[in-house]
Amino acid sequence: MAQKATGKLTHTVALRVVQTIAPRIDYPLNIMDERGVIIASSDPKRLGNPHPDALKALGENRTIFTSRADSASGQQPGVNVPLYLDGTLQGVVGVTGAPNEVAPLAQLISLTVQLLLSQQEEHVRSAVRTTQISELLSSLVAGTATGDAVAVQLKKLGFAPPWSLSLFAGENLPEPDSRHATLNINQVRWVLATGPLQVPPALRAVCGAARATAEDLLVDAENLSTLSGFPTLIPRAEQSGLWNEELALATARVPEAYCRALARRTALISDEHARTLLVLASSATQAEAIDRLAIHRNTMIQRLERILQVTGSDPRVPSELLSLLNSVYSRIRLGELHIF
């Protein structure tokens, strides 16, 4: 069984066809709806009247050729061709004239109308899908969605698990991929995808892991929503190895005054020393950090001693390193450091 078409032969579509084609041909043109009523015509006086041959074409589901005029009904010679969309009968195109002359023209006009209907149907489907995607992402961003509702909508939109939710920040974002669901808010773009995303190194992004449940996706949405208010905490992909999501989230959630208080601890250390702290914290050992920084062991010792001298906190002590990191992230949030 053919699917019910979402497109429909409307007066607007029919009128556009007649206004475009009728001036270019030497034959009267009529377009009838699924009831056989004339909804567009090169003779406006015929609008709203039933067309006998169109009714016959609809009833018999075939092209009707009329060779003789009928004075009783006013019927003229011509050809009436049924219009279809996805197997659904939409109406009839009628061209008045000698059937052998106008038959090819009637078939061509019929195909033109069917193409317009297909374009209209695709436009409607695209608009509906865009609206549904926007509503889904908006509910995720706002935190008003529920796990069950998200799961149902994802299935309806054709997104199979696992899903990932990502956040992009910056002014020069790439064109959105048609395979993904996207929502732009100011200079931040939300992207919902099936599976993980690959991000160019220079883009600032936080890419969520592949999630098998809608509940996990809601957690990612809440976290990303928090980070979206502080684009400076969103790292470029090439710096993601230095970035710690828990520290970034914790920094984004503290009050402004407390953030400024935390930032003062490392206010006098350089960008280079701040980066050293981030590399140290994201490395399994000090030796690994030295390799990643491409420096000599003595240089690392000098940097750590300098940090201790300036801040009063020893980065070789885990609890003190954590305090220093909180301060560095606070400075990044405030725009004082530009590491990410």
C-alpha positions in Angstrom: 0.0 0.0 0.0 1.3 3.5 -0.9 2.1 5.8 1.9 -0.2 8.7 2.4 1.6 11.8 1.0 2.1 14.8 3.1 2.2 17.0 0.0 -1.1 18.1 -1.5 -2.2 19.7 -4.7 -3.3 23.1 -3.5 -4.8 26.1 -5.2 -1.4 27.9 -4.7 0.6 25.2 -6.4 -1.9 24.9 -9.2 -2.1 28.6 -9.8 1.7 28.9 -9.9 1.8 26.2 -12.6 -0.9 27.9 -14.7 0.6 31.3 -14.4 4.0 30.0 -15.4 3.1 27.7 -18.2 -0.1 29.0 -19.8 1.5 32.2 -21.2 4.1 30.0 -23.0 1.7 27.5 -24.7 -1.0 28.0 -27.3 -3.5 25.8 -25.5 -6.0 26.4 -22.7 -4.8 24.7 -19.4 -6.8 23.5 -16.5 -5.8 21.9 -13.2 -8.3 20.0 -11.1 -8.1 18.8 -7.6 -8.9 15.2 -6.3 -12.6 16.0 -6.6 -12.4 17.0 -10.3 -13.1 20.6 -9.5 -11.1 23.2 -11.5 -8.8 25.0 -9.0 -6.6 26.8 -11.6 -7.2 27.7 -15.2 -6.1 29.9 -18.1 -9.8 30.8 -18.2 -10.6 32.2 -14.7 -14.3 31.9 -15.4 -14.1 28.2 -15.1 -12.7 28.1 -11.6 -14.8 26.2 -9.1 -16.6 24.2 -11.8 -16.4 20.4 -12.0 -14.6 19.1 -15.1 -16.4 16.0 -16.7 -13.3 14.4 -18.2 -11.3 15.1 -15.0 -14.0 13.2 -13.0 -13.7 10.4 -15.5 -9.9 10.3 -15.2 -10.2 10.2 -11.4 -12.9 7.5 -11.5 -11.1 5.3 -14.0 -7.6 6.1 -12.8 -6.3 6.7 -16.4 -5.6 9.4 -19.0 -8.7 10.5 -20.8 -8.5 11.5 -24.5 -11.5 13.5 -25.9 -11.6 14.0 -29.7 -15.0 15.7 -30.1 -16.6 18.7 -28.4 -19.8 18.2 -26.4 -22.1 21.2 -26.8 -24.4 20.0 -23.9 -21.6 19.9 -21.3 -19.4 22.4 -23.0 -16.6 19.8 -23.1 -13.8 20.5 -25.6 -11.4 18.1 -27.2 -8.3 17.6 -25.2 -6.3 15.3 -22.8 -6.7 14.9 -19.0 -3.9 13.3 -17.2 -4.1 12.0 -13.5 -1.6 13.5 -11.0 0.1 11.3 -8.4 2.5 11.7 -5.5 3.9 8.6 -3.8 1.1 6.6 -5.3 -1.6 8.9 -4.1 -4.0 10.4 -6.7 -3.8 14.2 -6.2 -5.8 15.6 -9.1 -5.8 16.0 -12.9 -4.0 18.2 -15.5 -6.1 19.0 -18.6 -5.0 20.6 -21.8 -7.5 21.6 -24.4 -6.7 20.8 -28.1 -6.3 18.0 -30.6 -5.4 15.0 -28.4 -2.5 13.9 -30.6 -1.0 17.4 -30.3 -1.5 18.2 -26.7 -1.0 14.7 -25.2 2.9 15.1 -24.8 2.4 18.6 -23.4 -0.2 17.4 -20.9 2.2 14.6 -19.7 5.0 17.1 -19.4 2.9 19.5 -17.3 1.7 16.6 -15.2 5.3 15.6 -14.4 6.1 19.3 -13.6 3.2 19.4 -11.1 4.3 16.1 -9.5 7.8 17.5 -9.2 6.5 20.6 -7.5 4.4 18.5 -5.1 7.4 16.3 -4.3 9.5 19.5 -3.5 6.6 20.8 -1.4 6.4 17.5 0.5 10.2 17.5 1.1 10.1 21.1 2.3 7.3 20.2 4.7 9.1 17.2 6.0 12.3 19.1 6.4 10.6 22.0 8.2 8.8 19.5 10.6 12.1 17.7 11.3 14.0 20.9 11.9 11.3 22.0 14.4 11.4 18.7 16.2 15.2 18.8 16.4 15.1 22.3 17.7 12.5 21.4 20.3 14.5 18.4 21.4 17.8 20.2 21.8 16.1 23.2 23.4 14.6 20.9 26.0 18.0 19.3 26.6 19.7 22.7 27.0 17.0 24.0 29.3 16.9 20.8 31.4 13.2 20.3 30.9 13.4 17.0 29.1 12.8 13.6 30.6 14.6 10.4 29.7 11.6 8.7 28.3 10.6 11.6 26.2 14.1 12.1 24.8 14.3 8.4 24.0 11.0 8.5 22.1 11.9 11.6 20.2 15.4 10.3 19.2 13.8 7.2 17.8 11.3 9.2 15.9 14.0 11.4 14.4 16.0 8.3 13.3 18.9 8.7 15.8 19.9 5.2 16.8 22.0 4.7 20.0 24.7 5.2 21.1 24.2 9.0 21.0 26.6 11.8 21.8 26.0 15.4 22.7 28.7 18.0 22.0 29.3 21.7 22.5 31.2 24.0 20.1 32.2 27.5 20.8 33.7 30.3 18.7 32.8 32.6 15.8 34.0 30.5 12.8 32.1 27.3 13.3 32.0 24.9 10.3 28.7 24.3 8.4 26.6 21.9 10.3 26.5 18.3 9.1 23.1 17.3 7.8 23.4 13.9 9.5 23.5 15.6 12.9 21.0 17.6 14.9 22.3 21.1 15.7 21.1 24.2 17.6 22.9 27.5 17.6 22.6 29.8 20.7 24.6 33.0 20.4 28.2 31.8 19.6 27.7 28.2 20.9 26.5 25.3 18.8 25.0 22.1 20.3 25.4 19.0 18.2 23.5 15.7 18.7 25.0 12.8 16.8 24.9 9.0 16.6 28.3 7.9 17.9 31.2 10.1 18.8 32.3 13.2 16.8 35.6 13.9 15.1 36.6 17.5 15.8 39.3 19.6 13.8 42.2 20.5 16.2 41.7 24.2 16.1 38.0 24.2 17.1 36.9 24.8 20.7 34.6 21.9 21.6 33.6 19.5 24.4 32.5 16.2 22.9 30.4 13.9 25.0 31.1 10.2 25.1 28.8 7.8 23.2 25.8 7.1 25.4 23.5 4.1 25.4 20.7 5.6 27.5 18.8 8.8 27.3 19.4 9.3 31.1 23.1 9.5 30.5 22.5 12.0 27.7 20.6 14.2 30.1 23.6 14.3 32.4 25.8 15.4 29.6 23.3 18.0 28.6 23.3 19.5 32.1 27.1 19.6 32.3 27.4 21.1 28.8 24.8 23.7 29.6 26.9 24.7 32.6 30.0 25.1 30.5 28.2 26.9 27.7 28.0 30.0 29.9 31.9 30.2 30.0 33.3 29.7 26.5 36.9 30.3 27.8 36.7 27.0 29.7 35.9 25.1 26.5 39.2 23.8 25.1 40.4 23.6 21.5 40.5 20.0 20.4 44.3 20.1 20.2 44.4 21.1 23.9 41.9 18.6 25.2 44.6 16.4 26.7 45.3 19.2 29.2 41.7 19.8 30.0 39.8 18.2 33.0 36.1 18.2 32.8 35.5 18.0 36.5 37.7 21.0 37.2 36.1 23.0 34.4 32.6 22.2 35.7 33.5 23.0 39.3 35.0 26.3 38.2 32.0 27.2 36.1 29.7 26.6 39.1 31.4 28.8 41.7 30.1 32.3 42.3 32.0 35.2 40.5 33.5 36.6 43.7 34.8 33.2 44.8 36.2 32.6 41.4 38.2 35.9 41.7 39.4 34.9 45.1 40.6 31.5 43.8 42.4 33.2 40.8 44.5 35.4 43.1 46.6 32.3 44.3 48.3 32.0 40.9 47.9 35.6 39.7 51.7 36.1 39.5 52.7 32.9 37.7 53.3 33.0 33.9 51.3 31.2 31.2 54.2 28.8 30.9 54.1 27.9 34.6 50.3 27.5 34.4 50.7 25.2 31.5 53.3 23.2 33.4 50.7 22.6 36.2 48.1 21.4 33.7 50.5 19.0 32.0 51.7 17.7 35.4 48.1 17.1 36.5 47.2 15.3 33.3 50.3 13.0 33.3 50.7 9.7 35.2 54.2 10.6 36.4 56.5 13.6 36.5 58.8 11.9 34.0 55.8 11.7 31.5 55.1 15.4 32.1 58.7 16.3 31.3 58.5 14.3 28.1 55.3 16.1 27.1 56.7 19.5 27.8 59.9 18.6 26.0 62.1 20.1 28.7 65.0 18.9 30.8 64.4 17.4 34.3 66.3 20.3 35.9 64.0 22.8 34.1 61.0 21.0 35.5 62.5 21.2 39.0 63.2 25.0 38.5 59.6 25.6 37.4 58.1 23.8 40.3 60.3 25.6 42.8 59.4 28.9 41.2 55.7 28.1 41.5 56.2 27.2 45.2 58.1 30.5 45.8 55.4 32.7 44.1 52.2 30.9 45.4 53.3 29.3 48.6 51.9 26.0 47.4 54.0 23.0 46.4 52.7 21.4 43.2 54.5 18.1 44.1 52.0 17.7 47.0 48.6 16.4 45.5 46.3 18.5 47.7 48.3 21.7 47.0 48.4 20.9 43.2 44.6 20.6 43.3 44.4 24.1 44.9 46.7 25.5 42.2 44.7 23.9 39.5 41.5 25.4 40.9 43.2 28.8 40.7 44.5 28.3 37.2 41.0 27.3 35.9 39.5 30.3 37.7 42.0 32.6 35.8 41.1 30.8 32.5 37.4 31.4 33.3 38.1 35.1 33.9 40.0 35.4 30.7 43.4 36.0 32.4 45.0 32.9 30.9 44.6 31.7 27.4 45.8 28.1 27.4 42.8 26.2 26.2 
